[in-house]
Amino acid sequence: MIFSTGDALSVVHIMREVARTEILPSWRNLSPGAVRFKSSIHDIVTDADEEAERAITEKLRARFPGATVIGEEASAANPALLDRICEAEFAFIVDPIDGTKNFSAGLPLFGVIVAIAVKGEVVAGFILDPVGDDVAIALRGEGAWIEMPDGRRNDLHVAQAAPLHDMVGCVAWHQLIGTTKTTLLSNLAKVRAAPSYRCGAHEYRMIAAGHYHFLLQGKIMPWDHAAGWLIHREAGGFAARLDGSPYNAATHSGGILCAPDEDSWHLLQSALFDASADNRPVSPTELGGLKSRRR
């Protein structure tokens, strides 16, 4: 199946429609029973997550018959769905609400993410900000841009390379474990600032637009990263797993580091994971072995 610009606009229409009907009406309007824990108190789901995923899935299947849809909530119930990413001729990877904690707290930092993979290769990515109603879009080989509600496009470009001490990035350090986490925390003072917005959707949009230099996360489930990785890449950036191996949507461990270019990536990786206390950098085995955990 060839994915056209018209197809991309259809995906955007579906995302916006579901945001209007299933997500925004529940924002700041969730009943106590509408928020539930999954694996822990740090891993929550709301009625809006589940209803939005059902609606997106139904509409995508109606518009693209025969396509595989792999949603975060459906995969929580049936982890075998993840195996279909590499097998499917055409797969939609869906995160109905990225930043569920922010959403449930009434904060405006949440997004809807859809990626499209062909035999595991990400060919399109979409990140909708439901509050602003604009969408970050990337088509493989065609660049990345923000599509405004009135149809205007603003091209996305990553930040220029900068000295380490001037770099600002989004770092989800809470996702790391053991000595990797300890080492990273001891080295974050080497960069200018490293906040976390608890929402990869907005963090990817910000680094693709050049507002931040880098992004670092230890959890790389495909619904969180496939679309953002492509948007960042098409905006001129470079990304790899923390051990230096290439990112792909079928990989669920090892973390990810995104930077303006390859030289900046190596500079950051070396500086942030240098265990200076014993003059020993964190090994590639430790970095590659980071386990992904659902939000």
N, C-alpha and C positions, 0 to 999 in steps of 0.2 A: 504494500500500500504506500503510495506517495503522499506525503504530508504537505499540503499547500498552504499559502497565506490565507485562503478562504477557510480552510480547516482550522487554522490557528484562531481566526476570528470567532469561529463557532465555539471553540474551547473557552475563549474569553467570555463570550455571551453566557455560556453555561455557568461559569464560575461566578459571574456577577449576579445572575438570576438567583442562584442558590444562596449567595451571601445576603441578598435582599430578603429572601423568603424564609430561610432556615437559620441564619446566623445572627444578623443584626437585631431581629426582634427579641432574641434571647440575651443579647449583650446588656449587662447591667439589669437584667430582669430574670435571673435564674432562681428558681425555687430551691430550698435546701436539698430536696431529694434529687435535683437535676445534676448534682455533682457527685461523682463516685471515685473511690480509689481503685486502681488496678493492681499493680505489683507492690506498691508502697504508698506512703502518704505523699511522696514526691512525684507520683505517677497517677495523674487523674484523667478522667474522661467526663464529658458532660452530655446531656441529651442532645445538645446542639451539634456536637462532634458526630454523633451517630446518625442523626437525621440528615445532616449535611452530606455525609459520606454516601448514605443511601440515595439521596437525590442526585448527587453528582454522578454516581455509578449508573443509575437508571438513564439519565440524560445522555451520558457518553455512549452507553451501549445502544441507545436508540439512534444517535447521530452517526456512530461508527460501528455498524454491525460486524460482529466477529472479533472485535478488539477485546483484549484481556484488560481487566481493571483490577489493580492491586492497591487496596486502601489500607491505611494504617489500622483502623479498627477491625476490618475484616481479617487482616493478617494476625492481629492479636488473638482472634478466635481460631484461626487456621494458619499457623506458621508456614505450612507447606506452600502457601501462595507465593512466598518469596522465591521459591525455586523456579517459578514460571517467568521471572524477569529475563533470564538468559534464553529461555525456550520460545517465548512468544514472538510471533512475527510483528506484532504491534501491541504494545502494552502501555496503558496509562497508569502512572504511579501517583497516588492521591493522598495528600494530607489535608483533611477537611478543615481543621483549625490548627495551625501551628502556633505555639505559644498559648496553650490551653490554660496554663496558670494565670497568665496575664488576662486572658479573656474572662476567666471565672472571677478574677479580682476587679473587673470593671476597667482595666487599663486598655488603652487603644493600640497596644503593640501586639497584634496577632495577624495572621495572614492565612490565605488559602493557597496551597501549592499543588501544582500538577506538572508532572514530567512525562515525556513520551520516550519510550525506548523501543528500538528495533533490534531483536536478538541481543538484548543487553546493552546496546549502544544508545546513549542518550542523544536524541535528535532535536528535542524541543523542550523548553522549560517556561513555566508561567508562575509568577508570584503576585497574587492580588492582595492589595491593602483594602479590606472592605470598608474601612472608615473613610479613606480618601477616594476610593473607587477608581484607583489607577492600578495598572498592571505592568510589572516588569516581564518582558518577553525576550526569549532568545531562540532563534532557529539556527541550527548548526551550519556554520559557514556563512551566515547572513547578518551577524552582529547581534547586539542587544540594545533594547530601548525600553523606555517607559511609555506606555500607551495611556493617554489621558482620557477622561470620560467623553470629551468632545472629539476624540479621534486624533488629536495632535500627538506627535511623537517627539520625545526627547532622547537622543542617543546616550548610551551609557559608556563611560570610560573609567577604568580604574585610576587610582591616584598615581602620581609620579613616584618613582623610587626615592627613598629618603634615608638619611643616616639612622642607625638603630635607635639612638636616643630621641629621635624626633618621630618615630613611628607610633601610631595609635591604632589599636586593634580591638576586636571583640573576642573575648576569651572565656569559654565555658569551662573554667578550671575544675568546677565541681564534678564534671563528668570523668575526670581522670582518677586513677587509683594508685596506691602504693608509692614507691619511690619516684615514679614519673610525676605524680601530682606534687610531691614535696619539692622535687627539683624545679619544676615549672614555677611554683610559687616563690621560690627563693630567687628566681631570675627575672621575674616580671618587672622589677625595678629598673631593668636595663632599657625598657621602652618607656615612652612618654606616658601612656595611659592604656588600660586594658579593661574596659567595662564589659558587662554581659547584660543583654536585654532580655534574656530568657526566651528569645524568639529568633530562630534562624532565618525565618522569612524576611524580617526587617534587617537583620544583620547582613544577609547576602545582598539585599537591595542597596544598603549603605556602602558596602565595599565595592560593589559594581559601579556605583555612581561616584566613587572617588572620595567619599566623606571619611573613610577609614582606610588604613593601609593593609590590614590583615585580619584574618578570622582564624580561630583555632577551636576545634571541638573534638572531643573524644568519642562521641556517639555518632555513628554515620549510617543510620538506617536510611534506606533509599528515598522514602517520602520526605525526609528532612533535607537531603542534600543534592539529589540528582538534578533538580531544576536549577537550584542556586549555583551549583558547580558549573553548569553550562552557561548560565547568564554571566557569571564572573569570567569564565574563559572567553566568551564572545565579546566581553567588554575589554579584553586585552590582558587578563590576569593569568597567573600560573598557580596551580594547585597540585598537591600530592598527599598521600597518606603520610603520617608522621614519620614512618621509617623510610620515606623517599619513594616508595612504590606508587605506581599510577592509581588514581581513584577510578573505580567503576561502580555502577549501580548495584552489581551483584555482591559487592564486598560489604560486610557488615561490622568489621572490626578494624582497629588500627588508627582511628582518628583521622583528622584532616587538617591541613594547614594551607590557607590561601594567601597569596601575596601578589604585589604588583607585577613581579617578574621572577624568573628563575633564580637570579642572583640574590634577590631580596629573600626568596624562600630559604635558600641555603644559609643566608646570614641569620635569619630568624630561628631556623631549626637548630643551628649550632649554638646560638646564644641562649635560647630558652631551655634547652635540654642538656646544658653543660653542668654536670654535677661537680662544681668547683671545690666542694668540701673535700673530696677525695681525688680531684683531678680526673674524674672518670665520667665521660658523657653517658647518658642513658643509652643502653644498647638498642640496636634495631629490633632485636627480639622482644624487648620490653615494650617498645613503641608499637610494633606490629601486633602485639598480643592483647592490646587494649580491647576489652569486651564492650560491645554496644549494649546500651540499656535504654529502654523506651522511656520517654518523658512521662 
